[in-house]
Amino acid sequence: DFDDVNADDALAMCPFFESEAPGFLVGYIPTEKRYQELYNAALKHNVRLINSPEESNRIMDFEEFYPLIKDLTPESWVVKAQDDLNLDFPFPLFVKGAIKSQKEKGWTACTATNQEELQQRCEQFFKWDYSAKNKAILRRILELKYEETTPSGFPMGREYRVMLYRNKVIDYGYYWMTQHHFSKLNSEEEKLVKELAEEASRRINVPLAVVDIGQDIHDKWWVIETGDPQFCGVTHISG
């Protein structure tokens, strides 16, 4: 397993550069500690990863970026223990970890429609350090515009992944892997999606970012998620 390898050994094949060179990691999401180790190991080769450890954490950890964009994204709550769940939350809720959800297990594994389900969903995240950081994120579910769902029940709405460098759009692509008429934006929609992504990127302020944008049934555009492109799928973004 790559994470079990010493960071210096993991980058042993990386050449040494006479002048400092920018670098990227490509792979699974590392823990915050592991990213710091790899960042330091890369510096020994005169390679500086595009996002510093602080910047990568800021764009990846929901608790870090949410306060910066809370008016651009659905209302959310960070909970860290069962006692935090004793509030009157507006069900249904989308439930995820600090970094990622249990999306691979399907829609029902990521949602809670009552207090019992909420406690069950959150319990696993409280115990999970990797990509959850022992906390759960509760998100008000948007009524997204969609016609079809994935086999696991996720609504395939008008969602787009936008990649940015220094707060400027490099490219964007439809979030879902299939293509249909929802995947196309007209010029005005494209302008709105790019402007919203750039606003979110400016506020979070990291060199390299992805911002996922989705449209609700009232045609309003929202920031769904942000991430470090080193560890995010590029969907239909050109290479």
Backbone as CSV, one residue per row, in Angstrom:
resi,resn,N_x,N_y,N_z,CA_x,CA_y,CA_z,C_x,C_y,C_z
1,ASP,0.844,-1.186,0.000,0.000,0.000,0.000,0.887,1.246,0.000
2,PHE,0.586,2.207,-0.885,1.402,3.404,-1.031,1.503,4.186,0.274
3,ASP,0.411,4.244,1.033,0.421,5.008,2.276,1.300,4.373,3.343
4,ASP,1.634,3.093,3.194,2.494,2.430,4.163,3.969,2.639,3.853
5,VAL,4.256,3.222,2.706,5.635,3.460,2.283,6.113,4.804,2.831
6,ASN,7.316,4.831,3.345,7.909,6.089,3.793,7.822,7.122,2.668
7,ALA,7.491,8.372,3.009,7.276,9.405,1.992,8.516,9.606,1.126
8,ASP,9.707,9.562,1.726,10.932,9.703,0.942,11.086,8.549,-0.046
9,ASP,10.746,7.338,0.396,10.832,6.183,-0.490,9.783,6.262,-1.593
10,ALA,8.592,6.787,-1.248,7.523,6.892,-2.238,7.919,7.795,-3.400
11,LEU,8.760,8.796,-3.123,9.187,9.743,-4.158,10.631,9.502,-4.595
12,ALA,11.138,8.308,-4.309,12.554,8.009,-4.607,12.872,8.143,-6.091
13,MET,11.919,7.883,-6.966,12.159,7.940,-8.406,12.025,9.359,-8.964
14,CYS,11.616,10.289,-8.139,11.488,11.687,-8.591,12.892,12.272,-8.770
15,PRO,13.195,12.861,-9.925,14.530,13.441,-10.128,14.730,14.685,-9.267
16,PHE,15.982,15.067,-9.069,16.297,16.329,-8.397,16.424,17.415,-9.460
17,PHE,15.801,18.558,-9.211,15.821,19.664,-10.163,16.765,20.756,-9.660
18,GLU,17.561,21.298,-10.551,18.497,22.361,-10.180,17.753,23.620,-9.744
19,SER,16.681,23.929,-10.446,15.821,25.046,-10.061,14.500,24.492,-9.551
20,GLU,13.911,25.194,-8.576,12.666,24.686,-8.001,11.602,24.529,-9.082
21,ALA,10.940,23.377,-9.077,9.926,23.057,-10.079,8.590,22.805,-9.391
22,PRO,7.488,23.192,-10.034,6.165,22.868,-9.475,5.878,21.386,-9.652
23,GLY,5.110,20.829,-8.741,4.790,19.405,-8.822,3.351,19.122,-8.448
24,PHE,2.907,17.933,-8.815,1.548,17.494,-8.528,1.575,16.073,-7.988
25,LEU,0.637,15.767,-7.140,0.380,14.389,-6.751,-0.869,13.933,-7.486
26,VAL,-0.907,12.697,-7.872,-2.092,12.123,-8.508,-2.376,10.796,-7.826
27,GLY,-3.569,10.653,-7.268,-3.884,9.400,-6.604,-5.031,9.559,-5.636
28,TYR,-5.115,8.616,-4.701,-6.167,8.646,-3.695,-5.919,9.784,-2.705
29,ILE,-6.979,10.197,-2.043,-6.887,11.293,-1.089,-6.008,10.871,0.092
30,PRO,-4.925,11.597,0.355,-4.098,11.268,1.523,-4.658,11.944,2.778
31,THR,-4.251,11.463,3.922,-4.594,12.182,5.140,-3.819,13.507,5.162
32,GLU,-4.233,14.397,6.030,-3.541,15.678,6.157,-2.074,15.458,6.536
33,LYS,-1.836,14.515,7.443,-0.463,14.199,7.871,0.356,13.639,6.711
34,ARG,-0.258,12.736,5.933,0.457,12.127,4.820,0.803,13.164,3.747
35,TYR,-0.119,14.076,3.486,0.169,15.115,2.488,1.358,15.959,2.933
36,GLN,1.405,16.303,4.210,2.526,17.080,4.736,3.837,16.321,4.532
37,GLU,3.835,15.020,4.791,5.040,14.204,4.615,5.486,14.190,3.150
38,LEU,4.537,14.021,2.239,4.863,13.989,0.813,5.325,15.358,0.321
39,TYR,4.727,16.406,0.856,5.130,17.771,0.496,6.589,18.006,0.887
40,ASN,6.927,17.603,2.108,8.306,17.776,2.590,9.281,16.910,1.796
41,ALA,8.862,15.692,1.461,9.726,14.799,0.690,9.980,15.365,-0.708
42,ALA,8.952,15.967,-1.308,9.113,16.563,-2.640,10.081,17.737,-2.605
43,LEU,10.056,18.506,-1.542,10.963,19.648,-1.434,12.429,19.214,-1.450
44,LYS,12.709,18.015,-0.963,14.076,17.505,-0.982,14.570,17.273,-2.409
45,HIS,13.627,17.180,-3.361,13.972,17.030,-4.777,13.854,18.370,-5.514
46,ASN,13.666,19.437,-4.729,13.467,20.784,-5.278,12.170,20.874,-6.067
47,VAL,11.174,20.128,-5.621,9.833,20.146,-6.215,8.858,20.668,-5.163
48,ARG,8.104,21.690,-5.525,7.111,22.253,-4.605,5.721,21.902,-5.126
49,LEU,4.981,21.115,-4.349,3.630,20.754,-4.763,2.773,21.998,-4.933
50,ILE,1.901,21.954,-5.924,1.145,23.129,-6.366,0.342,23.762,-5.235
51,ASN,-0.217,22.937,-4.355,-0.939,23.433,-3.177,-0.150,23.073,-1.921
52,SER,0.084,24.043,-1.074,0.749,23.768,0.196,-0.155,22.886,1.052
53,PRO,0.374,22.258,2.103,-0.486,21.456,2.982,-1.658,22.253,3.533
54,GLU,-1.422,23.500,3.917,-2.515,24.327,4.456,-3.556,24.609,3.381
55,GLU,-3.098,24.869,2.163,-4.026,25.175,1.073,-4.821,23.946,0.656
56,SER,-4.150,22.801,0.559,-4.854,21.576,0.191,-5.905,21.232,1.236
57,ASN,-5.565,21.395,2.500,-6.533,21.116,3.559,-7.701,22.095,3.500
58,ARG,-7.418,23.351,3.180,-8.475,24.372,3.146,-9.503,24.089,2.045
59,ILE,-9.059,23.579,0.914,-9.980,23.325,-0.188,-10.666,21.964,-0.057
60,MET,-10.092,21.062,0.776,-10.630,19.710,0.906,-11.521,19.517,2.131
61,ASP,-11.162,20.118,3.249,-11.872,19.890,4.515,-13.090,20.811,4.586
62,PHE,-14.277,20.227,4.614,-15.515,21.006,4.598,-15.547,22.050,5.707
63,GLU,-15.095,21.682,6.891,-15.130,22.615,8.017,-14.245,23.830,7.772
64,GLU,-13.212,23.667,6.926,-12.320,24.772,6.604,-12.938,25.714,5.568
65,PHE,-13.525,25.159,4.501,-13.985,26.042,3.420,-15.412,26.532,3.590
66,TYR,-16.236,25.823,4.360,-17.648,26.210,4.471,-17.851,27.638,4.982
67,PRO,-17.158,28.068,6.043,-17.382,29.449,6.515,-17.063,30.504,5.453
68,LEU,-16.213,30.167,4.494,-15.812,31.130,3.469,-16.833,31.251,2.354
69,ILE,-17.665,30.205,2.171,-18.618,30.208,1.050,-20.035,29.864,1.508
70,LYS,-20.353,30.054,2.776,-21.617,29.542,3.319,-22.844,30.142,2.648
71,ASP,-22.729,31.332,2.074,-23.873,31.919,1.370,-23.990,31.421,-0.069
72,LEU,-23.021,30.644,-0.532,-23.026,30.137,-1.904,-23.418,28.662,-1.978
73,THR,-23.570,28.018,-0.826,-23.755,26.571,-0.770,-24.871,26.248,0.213
74,PRO,-25.494,25.067,0.131,-26.587,24.735,1.048,-26.186,24.814,2.517
75,GLU,-27.132,25.193,3.354,-26.902,25.281,4.795,-26.396,23.940,5.322
76,SER,-25.404,24.006,6.201,-24.748,22.784,6.677,-24.355,22.922,8.142
77,TRP,-24.132,21.762,8.763,-23.733,21.723,10.169,-22.593,20.712,10.324
78,VAL,-21.616,21.049,11.147,-20.517,20.140,11.470,-20.786,19.549,12.843
79,VAL,-20.784,18.220,12.947,-21.031,17.554,14.228,-19.872,16.609,14.520
80,LYS,-19.516,16.496,15.802,-18.338,15.724,16.173,-18.611,14.673,17.246
81,ALA,-19.845,14.609,17.727,-20.204,13.622,18.747,-21.721,13.453,18.741
82,GLN,-22.177,12.346,19.314,-23.619,12.081,19.327,-24.398,13.198,20.012
83,ASP,-23.797,13.848,21.011,-24.492,14.938,21.711,-24.793,16.108,20.780
84,ASP,-24.010,16.239,19.699,-24.232,17.326,18.747,-25.473,17.097,17.895
85,LEU,-26.048,15.891,17.977,-27.176,15.543,17.116,-28.521,15.838,17.763
86,ASN,-28.509,16.448,18.934,-29.749,16.690,19.675,-30.436,17.991,19.295
87,LEU,-30.216,18.431,18.080,-30.865,19.642,17.588,-32.004,19.267,16.641
88,ASP,-32.842,20.219,16.338,-33.987,19.976,15.460,-33.562,20.210,14.018
89,PHE,-32.904,19.212,13.428,-32.390,19.357,12.077,-33.510,19.207,11.046
90,PRO,-33.387,19.882,9.908,-34.422,19.826,8.864,-34.244,18.616,7.945
91,PHE,-34.853,17.500,8.294,-34.757,16.297,7.458,-35.516,16.495,6.148
92,PRO,-35.066,15.796,5.075,-33.913,14.897,4.994,-32.603,15.665,4.908
93,LEU,-31.528,14.979,5.292,-30.194,15.562,5.281,-29.245,14.681,4.482
94,PHE,-28.266,15.308,3.839,-27.160,14.574,3.231,-26.060,14.518,4.286
95,VAL,-25.493,13.335,4.507,-24.514,13.126,5.576,-23.205,12.649,4.950
96,LYS,-22.104,13.327,5.275,-20.805,12.979,4.722,-19.716,13.213,5.759
97,GLY,-18.510,12.777,5.449,-17.379,13.071,6.298,-16.776,14.414,5.940
98,ALA,-15.736,14.797,6.646,-15.105,16.097,6.413,-14.547,16.225,5.004
99,ILE,-14.096,15.105,4.430,-13.467,15.122,3.109,-14.358,14.497,2.041
100,LYS,-14.964,13.352,2.347,-15.772,12.676,1.338,-16.961,11.963,1.977
101,SER,-17.880,11.538,1.102,-19.072,10.828,1.555,-18.910,9.322,1.341
102,GLN,-19.960,8.592,1.602,-20.020,7.158,1.320,-20.746,6.946,-0.009
103,LYS,-20.458,7.791,-0.969,-21.172,7.798,-2.243,-21.148,6.448,-2.942
104,GLU,-20.051,5.728,-2.806,-19.927,4.433,-3.470,-20.945,3.425,-2.956
105,LYS,-21.551,3.698,-1.786,-22.542,2.792,-1.213,-23.969,3.174,-1.592
106,GLY,-24.131,4.275,-2.337,-25.464,4.645,-2.807,-26.091,5.799,-2.051
107,TRP,-27.183,6.303,-2.616,-27.873,7.479,-2.088,-28.359,7.274,-0.661
108,THR,-28.977,6.118,-0.376,-29.532,5.907,0.963,-28.452,5.870,2.028
109,ALA,-27.242,5.453,1.675,-26.139,5.428,2.642,-25.651,6.825,2.984
110,CYS,-26.036,7.803,2.170,-25.563,9.179,2.348,-26.644,10.118,2.863
111,THR,-27.835,9.600,3.113,-28.934,10.469,3.527,-29.575,9.955,4.804
112,ALA,-30.177,10.867,5.542,-30.904,10.535,6.766,-32.262,11.220,6.718
113,THR,-33.312,10.459,6.937,-34.662,11.012,6.902,-35.281,11.163,8.286
114,ASN,-34.561,10.683,9.316,-35.051,10.816,10.685,-33.869,10.740,11.650
115,GLN,-34.163,10.940,12.936,-33.097,11.000,13.941,-32.342,9.678,14.061
116,GLU,-33.037,8.574,13.960,-32.373,7.273,14.087,-31.374,7.056,12.952
117,GLU,-31.812,7.344,11.738,-30.901,7.203,10.603,-29.715,8.158,10.720
118,LEU,-29.974,9.364,11.208,-28.899,10.341,11.372,-27.841,9.822,12.331
119,GLN,-28.256,9.275,13.446,-27.303,8.746,14.417,-26.500,7.596,13.826
120,GLN,-27.163,6.736,13.057,-26.465,5.607,12.436,-25.433,6.097,11.420
121,ARG,-25.811,7.058,10.583,-24.890,7.551,9.555,-23.680,8.244,10.187
122,CYS,-23.940,9.035,11.217,-22.864,9.819,11.825,-21.907,8.961,12.642
123,GLU,-22.424,7.911,13.253,-21.591,7.076,14.130,-20.344,6.578,13.403
124,GLN,-20.495,6.168,12.139,-19.350,5.647,11.405,-18.308,6.736,11.150
125,PHE,-18.764,7.972,10.888,-17.819,9.054,10.629,-17.083,9.483,11.892
126,PHE,-17.752,9.424,13.048,-17.088,9.771,14.304,-15.913,8.827,14.595
127,LYS,-15.966,7.617,14.058,-14.926,6.616,14.295,-13.886,6.595,13.176
128,TRP,-14.109,7.352,12.115,-13.310,7.243,10.896,-12.424,8.467,10.745
129,ASP,-11.120,8.279,10.927,-10.200,9.404,10.794,-9.901,9.700,9.331
130,TYR,-9.648,8.644,8.557,-9.304,8.847,7.150,-10.484,9.455,6.401
131,SER,-10.273,10.622,5.825,-11.229,11.376,5.007,-12.525,11.754,5.721
132,ALA,-12.610,11.491,7.026,-13.750,11.994,7.802,-13.282,12.900,8.928
133,LYS,-12.048,12.669,9.385,-11.472,13.434,10.486,-12.355,13.377,11.738
134,ASN,-12.997,12.229,11.911,-13.807,11.965,13.102,-14.939,12.977,13.286
135,LYS,-15.473,13.467,12.164,-16.613,14.376,12.244,-17.523,14.125,11.055
136,ALA,-18.763,14.540,11.199,-19.744,14.382,10.125,-20.263,15.747,9.710
137,ILE,-20.599,15.853,8.438,-21.164,17.073,7.888,-22.610,16.785,7.504
138,LEU,-23.518,17.575,8.020,-24.943,17.448,7.700,-25.313,18.586,6.760
139,ARG,-25.896,18.254,5.618,-26.182,19.259,4.605,-27.662,19.238,4.236
140,ARG,-28.249,20.430,4.167,-29.617,20.537,3.678,-29.641,20.081,2.218
141,ILE,-30.553,19.176,1.872,-30.588,18.623,0.528,-31.280,19.591,-0.430
142,LEU,-30.568,19.922,-1.489,-31.126,20.783,-2.523,-32.107,20.003,-3.392
143,GLU,-33.141,20.701,-3.859,-34.010,20.118,-4.872,-33.386,20.417,-6.230
144,LEU,-32.537,19.495,-6.663,-31.811,19.707,-7.906,-32.681,19.369,-9.118
145,LYS,-32.413,20.049,-10.205,-33.098,19.779,-11.455,-32.489,18.516,-12.073
146,TYR,-33.311,17.479,-12.279,-32.800,16.245,-12.873,-33.951,15.459,-13.502
147,GLU,-33.591,14.516,-14.348,-34.572,13.628,-14.974,-34.293,12.167,-14.686
148,GLU,-33.023,11.823,-14.438,-32.634,10.439,-14.219,-31.795,10.339,-12.953
149,THR,-31.678,9.113,-12.457,-30.791,8.853,-11.328,-29.762,7.809,-11.740
150,THR,-28.673,7.748,-10.987,-27.685,6.693,-11.200,-28.269,5.378,-10.694
151,PRO,-27.664,4.240,-11.026,-28.148,2.961,-10.495,-28.194,2.925,-8.970
152,SER,-27.349,3.735,-8.312,-27.341,3.756,-6.847,-28.253,4.838,-6.271
153,GLY,-29.012,5.539,-7.148,-30.035,6.448,-6.662,-29.685,7.915,-6.613
154,PHE,-28.488,8.304,-7.060,-28.121,9.716,-7.033,-28.770,10.447,-8.211
155,PRO,-29.408,11.586,-7.951,-29.996,12.346,-9.056,-28.912,12.900,-9.966
156,MET,-28.991,12.581,-11.257,-28.022,13.101,-12.214,-28.533,14.436,-12.739
157,GLY,-28.246,15.472,-11.975,-28.756,16.793,-12.297,-27.803,17.599,-13.150
158,ARG,-28.074,18.872,-13.218,-27.215,19.786,-13.963,-26.082,20.205,-13.037
159,GLU,-25.082,19.337,-12.947,-23.925,19.573,-12.091,-22.675,19.597,-12.956
160,TYR,-21.772,20.505,-12.626,-20.576,20.715,-13.440,-19.366,20.865,-12.531
161,ARG,-18.275,20.247,-12.937,-17.006,20.356,-12.204,-16.130,21.374,-12.930
162,VAL,-15.722,22.406,-12.203,-14.941,23.502,-12.775,-13.541,23.465,-12.167
163,MET,-12.520,23.451,-13.002,-11.137,23.472,-12.529,-10.579,24.879,-12.692
164,LEU,-9.887,25.362,-11.658,-9.380,26.730,-11.666,-7.925,26.773,-11.227
165,TYR,-7.189,27.708,-11.809,-5.829,28.002,-11.380,-5.737,29.496,-11.097
166,ARG,-5.307,29.824,-9.891,-5.224,31.218,-9.454,-6.550,31.934,-9.670
167,ASN,-7.631,31.224,-9.337,-8.993,31.774,-9.353,-9.546,32.053,-10.738
168,LYS,-8.906,31.502,-11.762,-9.398,31.636,-13.124,-9.722,30.254,-13.680
169,VAL,-10.836,30.149,-14.386,-11.266,28.861,-14.915,-10.291,28.360,-15.982
170,ILE,-9.822,27.126,-15.803,-9.031,26.445,-16.830,-9.973,25.748,-17.802
171,ASP,-10.929,25.009,-17.234,-11.893,24.263,-18.041,-12.991,23.768,-17.105
172,TYR,-14.052,23.254,-17.685,-15.105,22.653,-16.877,-15.700,21.483,-17.660
173,GLY,-16.434,20.633,-16.954,-17.083,19.502,-17.610,-18.297,19.060,-16.819
174,TYR,-19.183,18.366,-17.487,-20.368,17.816,-16.825,-19.921,16.829,-15.750
175,TYR,-20.540,16.888,-14.579,-20.080,16.105,-13.432,-20.280,14.605,-13.635
176,TRP,-21.443,14.218,-14.160,-21.764,12.798,-14.272,-21.138,12.215,-15.527
177,MET,-20.808,10.931,-15.482,-20.046,10.329,-16.563,-20.865,10.128,-17.835
178,THR,-22.181,9.966,-17.715,-23.018,9.832,-18.901,-23.282,11.206,-19.514
179,GLN,-23.707,11.218,-20.761,-24.007,12.467,-21.451,-25.475,12.464,-21.878
180,HIS,-26.178,13.570,-21.648,-27.516,13.772,-22.199,-27.723,15.269,-22.331
181,HIS,-28.929,15.683,-22.648,-29.132,17.106,-22.934,-28.850,17.993,-21.730
182,PHE,-28.896,17.434,-20.524,-28.578,18.215,-19.324,-27.101,18.606,-19.282
183,SER,-26.269,17.909,-20.018,-24.831,18.147,-19.898,-24.376,19.395,-20.646
184,LYS,-25.238,19.990,-21.434,-24.869,21.159,-22.225,-25.346,22.448,-21.557
185,LEU,-24.489,23.445,-21.555,-24.837,24.776,-21.045,-24.905,25.758,-22.210
186,ASN,-25.901,26.665,-22.156,-25.873,27.744,-23.137,-24.881,28.806,-22.662
187,SER,-24.641,29.813,-23.459,-23.594,30.792,-23.153,-23.870,31.537,-21.851
188,GLU,-25.136,31.873,-21.588,-25.465,32.595,-20.350,-25.270,31.693,-19.135
189,GLU,-25.684,30.435,-19.236,-25.496,29.491,-18.134,-24.014,29.251,-17.871
190,GLU,-23.252,29.097,-18.923,-21.813,28.898,-18.774,-21.176,30.078,-18.048
191,LYS,-21.607,31.278,-18.382,-21.089,32.479,-17.726,-21.401,32.451,-16.223
192,LEU,-22.637,32.080,-15.874,-23.039,32.044,-14.466,-22.256,30.983,-13.698
193,VAL,-22.077,29.806,-14.297,-21.340,28.723,-13.637,-19.892,29.129,-13.393
194,LYS,-19.264,29.706,-14.399,-17.865,30.109,-14.254,-17.716,31.229,-13.231
195,GLU,-18.619,32.194,-13.238,-18.537,33.303,-12.283,-18.689,32.806,-10.854
196,LEU,-19.620,31.869,-10.626,-19.825,31.341,-9.277,-18.606,30.546,-8.825
197,ALA,-18.053,29.740,-9.731,-16.854,28.966,-9.383,-15.690,29.893,-9.057
198,GLU,-15.515,30.955,-9.823,-14.421,31.894,-9.575,-14.616,32.635,-8.256
199,GLU,-15.863,32.956,-7.921,-16.122,33.628,-6.642,-15.761,32.711,-5.474
200,ALA,-16.171,31.438,-5.559,-15.831,30.483,-4.503,-14.321,30.306,-4.411
201,SER,-13.657,30.201,-5.557,-12.208,30.023,-5.575,-11.494,31.222,-4.971
202,ARG,-11.951,32.424,-5.284,-11.323,33.626,-4.712,-11.423,33.626,-3.195
203,ARG,-12.567,33.235,-2.690,-12.766,33.259,-1.241,-11.888,32.213,-0.536
204,ILE,-11.786,31.030,-1.119,-10.994,29.969,-0.496,-9.508,30.200,-0.753
205,ASN,-9.206,30.709,-1.933,-7.867,31.229,-2.262,-6.758,30.191,-2.136
206,VAL,-6.818,29.188,-3.013,-5.716,28.240,-3.153,-5.295,28.242,-4.623
207,PRO,-4.043,27.881,-4.931,-3.595,27.961,-6.324,-4.413,27.111,-7.294
208,LEU,-4.641,25.836,-6.947,-5.322,24.917,-7.853,-6.549,24.356,-7.151
209,ALA,-7.706,24.473,-7.793,-8.960,24.094,-7.136,-9.941,23.518,-8.141
210,VAL,-10.849,22.681,-7.644,-12.054,22.361,-8.393,-13.240,22.805,-7.556
211,VAL,-14.253,23.287,-8.256,-15.503,23.706,-7.617,-16.641,23.042,-8.385
212,ASP,-17.478,22.300,-7.668,-18.637,21.659,-8.283,-19.850,22.568,-8.130
213,ILE,-20.525,22.803,-9.238,-21.660,23.718,-9.285,-22.897,22.955,-9.731
214,GLY,-24.041,23.178,-9.061,-25.286,22.507,-9.435,-26.444,23.484,-9.500
215,GLN,-27.471,23.112,-10.280,-28.645,23.973,-10.487,-29.874,23.369,-9.812
216,ASP,-30.606,24.177,-9.044,-31.817,23.674,-8.395,-33.031,23.836,-9.310
217,ILE,-34.195,23.395,-8.827,-35.403,23.397,-9.649,-35.916,24.801,-9.940
218,HIS,-35.366,25.795,-9.220,-35.735,27.189,-9.459,-34.705,27.898,-10.336
219,ASP,-33.790,27.121,-10.912,-32.747,27.607,-11.820,-31.632,28.383,-11.124
220,LYS,-31.578,28.314,-9.802,-30.491,28.951,-9.057,-29.290,28.014,-9.039
221,TRP,-28.104,28.604,-9.203,-26.867,27.830,-9.182,-26.228,27.870,-7.796
222,TRP,-25.695,26.724,-7.351,-25.114,26.585,-6.026,-23.733,25.926,-6.116
223,VAL,-22.872,26.248,-5.169,-21.643,25.486,-4.981,-22.012,24.219,-4.214
224,ILE,-21.714,23.066,-4.796,-22.005,21.791,-4.149,-20.824,21.324,-3.305
225,GLU,-19.628,21.467,-3.843,-18.429,20.952,-3.173,-17.206,21.633,-3.762
226,THR,-16.107,21.577,-3.030,-14.822,22.022,-3.572,-13.795,20.926,-3.307
227,GLY,-12.662,20.989,-3.987,-11.655,19.961,-3.779,-10.323,20.324,-4.389
228,ASP,-9.325,19.533,-4.052,-7.979,19.656,-4.614,-7.919,18.777,-5.853
229,PRO,-7.681,19.341,-7.054,-7.680,18.549,-8.286,-6.662,17.420,-8.310
230,GLN,-5.672,17.463,-7.421,-4.710,16.371,-7.356,-5.391,15.046,-6.999
231,PHE,-6.568,15.140,-6.351,-7.240,13.937,-5.855,-8.693,13.851,-6.306
232,CYS,-9.075,14.633,-7.312,-10.454,14.638,-7.791,-10.522,14.090,-9.211
233,GLY,-11.557,13.344,-9.516,-11.781,12.911,-10.883,-12.065,14.110,-11.764
234,VAL,-11.621,14.046,-13.007,-11.798,15.203,-13.901,-13.075,15.109,-14.716
235,THR,-13.853,14.047,-14.575,-15.113,13.828,-15.312,-14.897,14.142,-16.793
236,HIS,-15.637,15.119,-17.332,-15.535,15.429,-18.762,-14.611,16.617,-19.053
237,ILE,-13.801,17.013,-18.077,-12.835,18.079,-18.318,-11.741,17.540,-19.247
238,SER,-11.395,18.323,-20.255,-10.394,17.860,-21.215,-9.042,17.734,-20.540
239,GLY,-8.207,16.821,-21.026,-6.916,16.566,-20.407,-5.907,17.637,-20.701
